């Protein structure tokens, strides 16, 4: 559950070993799994109905599903205006055999400002039956009262080409409730180009500024540059 950064974020649900060390000033997480599961993330446009909404992969590993309702800016689709996590059993039911989701209430296609609504489903499905090792680590520390730094590394064994994610991030805190966060990440993963699968390495970086100089003023800005073959 590596969520402290965006470009290097990594979240999976599977059986394995996990360790978590937190001293208050320093934190270190590691995990290791030997599994035949494959992670999928589906972005499904909401249709204004409760379902069924069908996933691209099946069967779904029971209990591995995470469902979020996202409202995105219609002019800047990469900008998420709102995220709402849905709870299995309370907000929706999942048919794991057919990969279908039925919500307890209809999901609108757009909000009141005509911004599109999407159903984001992260889940695990069984692969070919051959097991592979997946391991990762995340370390972060408060180096100074005004500086926090983190590092993430994940490696997934795969049949054709292993997938890797390496990322680093720093957060600077300034007076006036102002923070600047910078991230860099690099991935190496498999892509299909012209019917041929090749391993491609690429990187991305972003800078975000958030400031709240007073209770009535909130300022935010960001810049992001992502390579064509960045694979996270």
NUNU-759014 format. One record per residue (C-alpha): x, y, z; residue in three letters. Coordinates in nm, 3 decimals, padded with zeros to 5 digits. Layout:
[rec [X,Y,Z],"ala"]
...
# end
This chain:
[rec [00.000,00.000,00.000],"unk"]
[rec [00.249,00.262,-00.124],"unk"]
[rec [00.031,00.575,-00.157],"unk"]
[rec [00.259,00.855,-00.037],"unk"]
[rec [00.363,00.937,-00.395],"unk"]
[rec [00.164,00.946,-00.718],"unk"]
[rec [00.407,00.840,-00.990],"unk"]
[rec [00.556,00.564,-00.774],"unk"]
[rec [00.229,00.456,-00.614],"unk"]
[rec [00.175,00.080,-00.583],"unk"]
[rec [-00.122,-00.100,-00.429],"unk"]
[rec [-00.194,-00.474,-00.449],"unk"]
[rec [-00.406,-00.725,-00.260],"unk"]
[rec [-00.251,-01.071,-00.240],"unk"]
[rec [-00.111,-01.330,-00.001],"unk"]
[rec [00.246,-01.273,00.110],"unk"]
[rec [00.470,-01.129,00.378],"unk"]
[rec [00.481,-00.764,00.483],"unk"]
[rec [00.686,-00.570,00.736],"unk"]
[rec [00.626,-00.218,00.858],"unk"]
[rec [00.872,-00.022,01.075],"unk"]
[rec [00.777,00.325,01.195],"unk"]
[rec [00.982,00.522,01.448],"unk"]
[rec [00.791,00.846,01.401],"unk"]
[rec [01.082,01.009,01.221],"unk"]
[rec [01.154,00.720,00.985],"unk"]
[rec [00.932,00.457,00.822],"unk"]
[rec [01.020,00.150,00.619],"unk"]
[rec [00.777,-00.090,00.449],"unk"]
[rec [00.866,-00.407,00.259],"unk"]
[rec [00.663,-00.690,00.108],"unk"]
[rec [00.721,-01.018,-00.074],"unk"]
[rec [00.471,-01.239,-00.253],"unk"]
[rec [00.486,-01.558,-00.461],"unk"]
[rec [00.166,-01.560,-00.663],"unk"]
[rec [00.002,-01.631,-00.997],"unk"]
[rec [-00.225,-01.328,-00.962],"unk"]
[rec [-00.229,-01.045,-01.216],"unk"]
[rec [-00.340,-00.693,-01.125],"unk"]
[rec [-00.584,-00.507,-01.346],"unk"]
[rec [-00.726,-00.155,-01.322],"unk"]
[rec [-01.042,-00.077,-01.521],"unk"]
[rec [-01.166,00.278,-01.588],"unk"]
[rec [-01.539,00.246,-01.659],"unk"]
[rec [-01.749,00.550,-01.758],"unk"]
[rec [-02.056,00.568,-01.535],"unk"]
[rec [-02.385,00.522,-01.722],"unk"]
[rec [-02.632,00.668,-01.473],"unk"]
[rec [-02.741,00.319,-01.365],"unk"]
[rec [-02.657,00.092,-01.073],"unk"]
[rec [-02.525,-00.186,-01.296],"unk"]
[rec [-02.420,-00.437,-01.385],"unk"]
[rec [-02.077,-00.293,-01.479],"unk"]
[rec [-01.849,-00.565,-01.619],"unk"]
[rec [-01.472,-00.589,-01.573],"unk"]
[rec [-01.226,-00.677,-01.848],"unk"]
[rec [-01.065,-00.964,-01.653],"unk"]
[rec [-01.225,-01.266,-01.488],"unk"]
[rec [-01.257,-01.453,-01.267],"unk"]
[rec [-01.186,-01.190,-01.000],"unk"]
[rec [-00.995,-01.305,-00.692],"unk"]
[rec [-01.242,-01.279,-00.406],"unk"]
[rec [-01.176,-00.986,-00.172],"unk"]
[rec [-00.917,-00.821,-00.399],"unk"]
[rec [-01.149,-00.555,-00.546],"unk"]
[rec [-01.112,-00.185,-00.461],"unk"]
[rec [-01.372,00.049,-00.612],"unk"]
[rec [-01.344,00.428,-00.631],"unk"]
[rec [-01.582,00.676,-00.794],"unk"]
[rec [-01.386,00.957,-00.961],"unk"]
[rec [-01.516,01.288,-01.090],"unk"]
[rec [-01.276,01.437,-01.345],"unk"]
[rec [-01.245,01.786,-01.483],"unk"]
[rec [-01.409,01.791,-01.827],"unk"]
[rec [-01.146,02.034,-01.955],"unk"]
[rec [-00.849,01.861,-01.788],"unk"]
[rec [-00.930,01.488,-01.773],"unk"]
[rec [-00.609,01.413,-01.580],"unk"]
[rec [-00.728,01.639,-01.295],"unk"]
[rec [-00.939,01.453,-01.037],"unk"]
[rec [-01.197,01.674,-00.868],"unk"]
[rec [-01.333,01.415,-00.625],"unk"]
[rec [-01.261,01.056,-00.520],"unk"]
[rec [-01.504,00.845,-00.320],"unk"]
[rec [-01.403,00.497,-00.202],"unk"]
[rec [-01.690,00.249,-00.208],"unk"]
[rec [-01.731,-00.031,00.045],"unk"]
[rec [-01.802,-00.387,-00.063],"unk"]
[rec [-02.132,-00.514,00.077],"unk"]
[rec [-02.247,-00.167,00.181],"unk"]
[rec [-02.223,00.030,-00.146],"unk"]
[rec [-02.197,-00.253,-00.399],"unk"]
[rec [-02.193,-00.629,-00.451],"unk"]
[rec [-01.948,-00.815,-00.674],"unk"]
[rec [-02.009,-01.131,-00.874],"unk"]
[rec [-01.654,-01.269,-00.880],"unk"]
[rec [-01.724,-01.538,-01.141],"unk"]
[rec [-01.858,-01.308,-01.413],"unk"]
[rec [-01.667,-00.996,-01.300],"unk"]
[rec [-01.980,-00.785,-01.257],"unk"]
[rec [-02.043,-00.499,-01.013],"unk"]
[rec [-02.391,-00.397,-00.899],"unk"]
[rec [-02.417,-00.078,-00.692],"unk"]
[rec [-02.687,-00.019,-00.433],"unk"]
[rec [-02.772,00.314,-00.603],"unk"]
[rec [-02.725,00.455,-00.953],"unk"]
[rec [-02.390,00.618,-01.042],"unk"]
[rec [-02.451,00.943,-01.237],"unk"]
[rec [-02.269,00.993,-01.566],"unk"]
[rec [-02.192,01.359,-01.490],"unk"]
[rec [-02.197,01.591,-01.191],"unk"]
[rec [-02.392,01.919,-01.176],"unk"]
[rec [-02.114,02.097,-01.373],"unk"]
[rec [-02.112,01.831,-01.648],"unk"]
[rec [-01.780,01.684,-01.532],"unk"]
[rec [-01.764,01.312,-01.624],"unk"]
[rec [-01.782,01.042,-01.358],"unk"]
[rec [-01.577,00.721,-01.379],"unk"]
[rec [-01.580,00.394,-01.187],"unk"]
[rec [-01.220,00.292,-01.113],"unk"]
[rec [-01.183,-00.073,-01.018],"unk"]
[rec [-00.852,-00.223,-00.906],"unk"]
[rec [-00.863,-00.600,-00.873],"unk"]
[rec [-00.668,-00.922,-00.905],"unk"]
[rec [-00.731,-01.207,-01.146],"unk"]
[rec [-00.560,-01.543,-01.176],"unk"]
[rec [-00.300,-01.578,-01.450],"unk"]
[rec [-00.164,-01.888,-01.625],"unk"]
[rec [-00.110,-02.076,-01.299],"unk"]
[rec [00.267,-02.021,-01.298],"unk"]
[rec [00.380,-01.831,-00.991],"unk"]
[rec [00.618,-01.536,-00.987],"unk"]
[rec [00.787,-01.334,-00.714],"unk"]
[rec [00.680,-00.975,-00.650],"unk"]
[rec [00.872,-00.761,-00.401],"unk"]
[rec [00.885,-00.395,-00.305],"unk"]
[rec [01.009,-00.148,-00.048],"unk"]
[rec [00.919,00.204,00.056],"unk"]
[rec [01.137,00.416,00.287],"unk"]
[rec [01.059,00.769,00.403],"unk"]
[rec [01.202,01.000,00.665],"unk"]
[rec [01.176,01.348,00.810],"unk"]
[rec [01.531,01.471,00.745],"unk"]
[rec [01.454,01.818,00.882],"unk"]
[rec [01.138,01.980,01.021],"unk"]
[rec [01.088,02.136,00.678],"unk"]
[rec [01.207,01.846,00.457],"unk"]
[rec [01.068,01.496,00.407],"unk"]
[rec [01.211,01.250,00.154],"unk"]
[rec [01.099,00.909,00.029],"unk"]
[rec [01.213,00.627,-00.200],"unk"]
[rec [01.011,00.346,-00.360],"unk"]
[rec [01.122,00.034,-00.550],"unk"]
[rec [00.906,-00.251,-00.680],"unk"]
[rec [00.990,-00.549,-00.899],"unk"]
[rec [00.739,-00.789,-01.055],"unk"]
[rec [00.862,-01.110,-01.215],"unk"]
[rec [00.679,-01.180,-01.540],"unk"]
[rec [00.706,-01.448,-01.807],"unk"]
[rec [00.844,-01.231,-02.087],"unk"]
[rec [00.988,-00.922,-01.918],"unk"]
[rec [01.005,-00.829,-01.551],"unk"]
[rec [00.844,-00.500,-01.452],"unk"]
[rec [01.021,-00.250,-01.228],"unk"]
[rec [00.923,00.080,-01.066],"unk"]
[rec [01.174,00.313,-00.900],"unk"]
[rec [01.070,00.647,-00.755],"unk"]
[rec [01.187,00.927,-00.528],"unk"]
[rec [01.002,01.220,-00.376],"unk"]
[rec [01.069,01.519,-00.151],"unk"]
[rec [00.829,01.749,00.033],"unk"]
[rec [00.931,02.099,00.142],"unk"]
[rec [00.730,02.291,00.401],"unk"]
[rec [00.740,02.672,00.410],"unk"]
[rec [00.575,02.939,00.626],"unk"]
[rec [00.219,03.034,00.542],"unk"]
[rec [00.107,02.670,00.533],"unk"]
[rec [00.281,02.621,00.199],"unk"]
[rec [00.421,02.291,00.072],"unk"]
[rec [00.604,02.197,-00.246],"unk"]
[rec [00.627,01.831,-00.344],"unk"]
[rec [00.849,01.701,-00.623],"unk"]
[rec [00.845,01.344,-00.757],"unk"]
[rec [01.047,01.144,-01.008],"unk"]
[rec [00.985,00.785,-01.115],"unk"]
[rec [01.116,00.541,-01.374],"unk"]
[rec [00.952,00.224,-01.499],"unk"]
[rec [01.055,-00.064,-01.720],"unk"]
[rec [00.771,-00.275,-01.853],"unk"]
[rec [00.633,-00.456,-02.154],"unk"]
[rec [00.459,-00.274,-02.440],"unk"]
[rec [00.304,-00.395,-02.764],"unk"]
[rec [00.426,-00.206,-03.068],"unk"]
[rec [00.321,-00.325,-03.413],"unk"]
[rec [00.228,-00.667,-03.280],"unk"]
[rec [00.568,-00.713,-03.113],"unk"]
[rec [00.617,-00.707,-02.735],"unk"]
[rec [00.923,-00.511,-02.627],"unk"]
[rec [01.055,-00.392,-02.294],"unk"]
[rec [01.062,-00.014,-02.268],"unk"]
[rec [01.213,00.210,-02.001],"unk"]
[rec [01.082,00.561,-01.943],"unk"]
[rec [01.041,00.817,-01.667],"unk"]
[rec [00.820,01.098,-01.544],"unk"]
[rec [00.830,01.382,-01.294],"unk"]
[rec [00.596,01.629,-01.133],"unk"]
[rec [00.598,01.931,-00.904],"unk"]
[rec [00.299,02.034,-00.691],"unk"]
[rec [00.246,02.347,-00.481],"unk"]
[rec [-00.025,02.386,-00.219],"unk"]
[rec [-00.068,02.695,-00.002],"unk"]
[rec [-00.327,02.815,00.244],"unk"]
[rec [-00.210,03.161,00.355],"unk"]
[rec [-00.546,03.225,00.520],"unk"]
[rec [-00.867,03.036,00.591],"unk"]
[rec [-01.032,03.202,00.290],"unk"]
[rec [-00.752,03.156,00.036],"unk"]
[rec [-00.630,02.825,-00.108],"unk"]
[rec [-00.367,02.822,-00.383],"unk"]
[rec [-00.253,02.520,-00.582],"unk"]
[rec [-00.043,02.461,-00.891],"unk"]
[rec [00.131,02.166,-01.054],"unk"]
[rec [00.341,02.066,-01.352],"unk"]
[rec [00.372,01.710,-01.478],"unk"]
[rec [00.580,01.555,-01.756],"unk"]
[rec [00.528,01.185,-01.833],"unk"]
[rec [00.713,00.979,-02.097],"unk"]
[rec [00.519,00.783,-02.359],"unk"]
[rec [00.641,00.451,-02.219],"unk"]
[rec [00.600,00.530,-01.852],"unk"]
[rec [00.421,00.219,-01.727],"unk"]
[rec [00.263,00.284,-01.389],"unk"]
# end
